[in-house]
Amino acid sequence: LFVGDLPKFASESDLEQLFSPFGVLLDAKIKRNSTTGKTLSYGFVTFATEASAQEALKAMDGNMFSGRKLR
């Protein structure tokens, strides 16, 4: 599941906390610049089931997280 418009200071732990209520997470990654290590403001969350991913998408799309509207 793509997660866009993350705040610059967001961590994988933040993603896990945000999305774990919707089901078992297999992975949560935030993409970073390979040179600077700074976040690129997007990441990916992988759920154990498609149903959990769809539930999270419906619930979280457009929600605010630390002043940013998730997409």
VONU-785951 format. One record per residue (C-alpha): x, y, z; residue number from 1. Coordinates in pm, 1 decimal, decimal comma. Layout:
N
X = X; Y = Y; Z = Z; seq = NUM .
...
# end
This chain:
71
X = 0,0; Y = 0,0; Z = 0,0; seq = 1 .
X = 151,7; Y = 332,5; Z = -107,6; seq = 2 .
X = 150,9; Y = 604,5; Z = 161,3; seq = 3 .
X = 220,5; Y = 951,8; Z = 28,8; seq = 4 .
X = 277,6; Y = 1297,9; Z = 174,3; seq = 5 .
X = 443,5; Y = 1177,2; Z = 491,6; seq = 6 .
X = 606,5; Y = 1439,3; Z = 713,5; seq = 7 .
X = 984,4; Y = 1463,4; Z = 676,5; seq = 8 .
X = 1044,3; Y = 1330,3; Z = 1028,2; seq = 9 .
X = 816,1; Y = 1023,5; Z = 995,1; seq = 10 .
X = 967,3; Y = 684,1; Z = 1075,4; seq = 11 .
X = 886,4; Y = 322,7; Z = 996,1; seq = 12 .
X = 767,9; Y = 294,1; Z = 1356,1; seq = 13 .
X = 516,3; Y = 572,9; Z = 1291,0; seq = 14 .
X = 383,3; Y = 384,0; Z = 988,5; seq = 15 .
X = 350,6; Y = 67,1; Z = 1194,5; seq = 16 .
X = 155,6; Y = 250,2; Z = 1465,8; seq = 17 .
X = -72,2; Y = 419,4; Z = 1212,6; seq = 18 .
X = -155,7; Y = 110,5; Z = 1011,2; seq = 19 .
X = -135,9; Y = -184,0; Z = 1254,0; seq = 20 .
X = -495,6; Y = -135,5; Z = 1375,8; seq = 21 .
X = -612,3; Y = -253,0; Z = 1032,1; seq = 22 .
X = -439,1; Y = -590,3; Z = 1034,9; seq = 23 .
X = -110,9; Y = -777,5; Z = 1049,1; seq = 24 .
X = 172,6; Y = -580,0; Z = 891,9; seq = 25 .
X = 447,2; Y = -765,1; Z = 708,5; seq = 26 .
X = 655,6; Y = -457,8; Z = 631,2; seq = 27 .
X = 662,3; Y = -77,6; Z = 664,2; seq = 28 .
X = 925,2; Y = 121,9; Z = 475,6; seq = 29 .
X = 985,9; Y = 489,9; Z = 414,2; seq = 30 .
X = 1182,3; Y = 575,1; Z = 102,2; seq = 31 .
X = 1496,8; Y = 780,1; Z = 159,1; seq = 32 .
X = 1744,8; Y = 965,5; Z = -56,0; seq = 33 .
X = 2037,5; Y = 727,8; Z = -102,6; seq = 34 .
X = 2292,3; Y = 1008,2; Z = -74,0; seq = 35 .
X = 2156,6; Y = 1219,2; Z = 212,1; seq = 36 .
X = 1939,8; Y = 966,5; Z = 395,2; seq = 37 .
X = 1655,5; Y = 1220,5; Z = 415,2; seq = 38 .
X = 1302,8; Y = 1090,4; Z = 371,4; seq = 39 .
X = 1132,7; Y = 1134,8; Z = 36,7; seq = 40 .
X = 791,0; Y = 1185,1; Z = 204,2; seq = 41 .
X = 645,4; Y = 854,4; Z = 89,3; seq = 42 .
X = 657,6; Y = 492,5; Z = 186,2; seq = 43 .
X = 492,6; Y = 153,2; Z = 159,8; seq = 44 .
X = 303,0; Y = -65,8; Z = 403,6; seq = 45 .
X = 254,4; Y = -435,7; Z = 330,8; seq = 46 .
X = -33,6; Y = -618,4; Z = 496,7; seq = 47 .
X = -76,1; Y = -992,3; Z = 540,2; seq = 48 .
X = -411,7; Y = -978,8; Z = 360,0; seq = 49 .
X = -561,6; Y = -776,8; Z = 76,9; seq = 50 .
X = -871,1; Y = -712,8; Z = 289,3; seq = 51 .
X = -662,0; Y = -540,6; Z = 557,6; seq = 52 .
X = -491,1; Y = -326,1; Z = 296,0; seq = 53 .
X = -824,3; Y = -221,0; Z = 146,5; seq = 54 .
X = -965,7; Y = -138,1; Z = 490,8; seq = 55 .
X = -658,3; Y = 74,9; Z = 570,5; seq = 56 .
X = -679,8; Y = 252,9; Z = 235,4; seq = 57 .
X = -1044,5; Y = 345,3; Z = 289,8; seq = 58 .
X = -985,6; Y = 458,7; Z = 646,8; seq = 59 .
X = -656,5; Y = 646,8; Z = 609,2; seq = 60 .
X = -674,0; Y = 812,7; Z = 265,9; seq = 61 .
X = -699,1; Y = 1186,5; Z = 328,5; seq = 62 .
X = -644,3; Y = 1163,8; Z = 705,6; seq = 63 .
X = -410,2; Y = 1410,4; Z = 869,1; seq = 64 .
X = -81,8; Y = 1292,4; Z = 1021,2; seq = 65 .
X = 140,4; Y = 1554,6; Z = 1184,1; seq = 66 .
X = -0,7; Y = 1832,4; Z = 971,4; seq = 67 .
X = 11,3; Y = 1642,3; Z = 641,6; seq = 68 .
X = -281,4; Y = 1492,4; Z = 453,0; seq = 69 .
X = -201,5; Y = 1127,0; Z = 377,4; seq = 70 .
X = -276,3; Y = 987,2; Z = 37,7; seq = 71 .
# end
